[in-house]
């Protein structure tokens, strides 16, 4: 009986300490964002998804041709900030060497949920482009990029 009581007391103490560790240990890890990016392509158009600690935070959308997405112009860039985490989404599309064209879309100054307007203009068909997307907060940024065609 004495061994059982000692076992029971140890089990309760360990369970209590584990519970305290779970409650007190959760704060600091979530304070430091870790942004990751993934690309989803449909034809020449694509979206770059932005994740903050594995939670979807927003998108940068590149629409290469006007018929790729109904109502969206071609050679166009927009951002969508969908997570109220204090970070904005900012993207730039730029024609690579030998091409002319530049776009910038941002959610700076807007609370989530925010969708920017399409930033557009003509880029010669088939021109290689780079789309960079950043999670931004003041002077801090964490970025990813993808390559495509106009």
N, C-alpha and C positions, 0 to 999 in steps of 0.2 A: 504494500500500500504506500509506503514511504517513497519508493521509486516512482510510482505513478504520480504522486503529488509533486515530486521534484520535476518530472517530465512535463506535467501540466503547467507548473509555474514557469519553466523555461520556455515553453511554447507560447504562453501569453506574453512574456517579456519580449521575445523575438518578434511576434506579430505586432506588438505595440511599437517597437523600434522601426520595423519595416513601414508601418503606416506613417510614422513621423517623417521618415526619409522621403517617402513619396510626396507628402504634403510640402515639405520644405525644399526639396530638390527641384521642383518644376520651374522655378522662376528664371534662373539665369540662362538656361539653354534657349528658351524661346525669345530672349531679348536680342540675340544676334541673328539677323536674317541670313539665310543661305539661299541665294537665288539660283535656279536652274532653268534651262530653256529646252524646248522641244519644237520641232518643225513638222507641220502637217501640210502636204502639198496636194493640190488639185490642178492638173495641167501646169501652166506657167505661174499660176497664183499660189500663194501660200500664207499661212499664219504661223507666227512664232509665239508659242504659249510661254508665259512667264510664271514660274512657281516660287513662292516664298515658303521655305521649309515644307515643301511638298504640297502646299495649298495653292490652287490656281489663283493667281493675282491679276492677270490681264493678258493682253495679246497685242502684237503688232501685225497688221494685215496688209499684204501686198496683193493688189488686184492688177494683173498684167493687161488683161483685155476687157473692154466694156461688157462683153457678154458672159464673162466668167461668173459674175454675181449680179443678179437683177438689181438695177438701180445704182450700181456702183460704176464710176468711170474707170477707164483704163489707165495704166501707168500711174496708179494711185496708191497712197499709203494712208492708213489710219491707225490709231491706238484705241484700246479699250482697257480701262482700269476698273476691275470688278471687285477688288478686295480692299476694304477700309482698314489698311494696315499702316497708314501714314507715308507710304511710298507711292510715287507716281510712276507712270510708264511713259517713256520717251523713245521715239524711233526716228531713224534717218535712213533714207534710201538714196543711194548714189550710184551713178553709172560708173563702171570701172574704166580703166585706161582706154582712151580712144572714143569714149562716148560722152554726150552732154546730157545732164539731168540730175536734179537734186530735189529731195523732199524732206520735210521734217514735220512730225506730228507729236504732240505732247498732251499729257493730262495735268501738267504742272498748274497749280492754282485751282484745281477742281477736286471736289470730293468724289470718292467712288460711290456709286457707279457712274462712270463718265465714258462717253464715246466721242472722240474728236471727229471733226468733219474730215472728208477725204481731201488730201493734199495731192494735187494732180497737175498734169501738163504732159505734153507729148515727148516721148523718148523714142528714138528710132527703133523699129521692130527688130527684135533679136539682140539688142544691146545687153551685154552682161551687166548685172547690177549686184550691189551688196546692200542688204538691209541689216542694220544694227539696231538692236533694241536694248534699252537699259531700264532697270529699276532705279529711280532717282529720288533722293531726299536731300534737299539743300545742295551741298557740294559733293555728297556721297553718291556713287553709282556703282552698279554691278551689271555687266553687259554680256550679251551674246549676239551672234550674227548668223545670217544665212545668205546663200548666193542663189541668184535666179536670172531670169531674162525679162526684158521689157516686151 
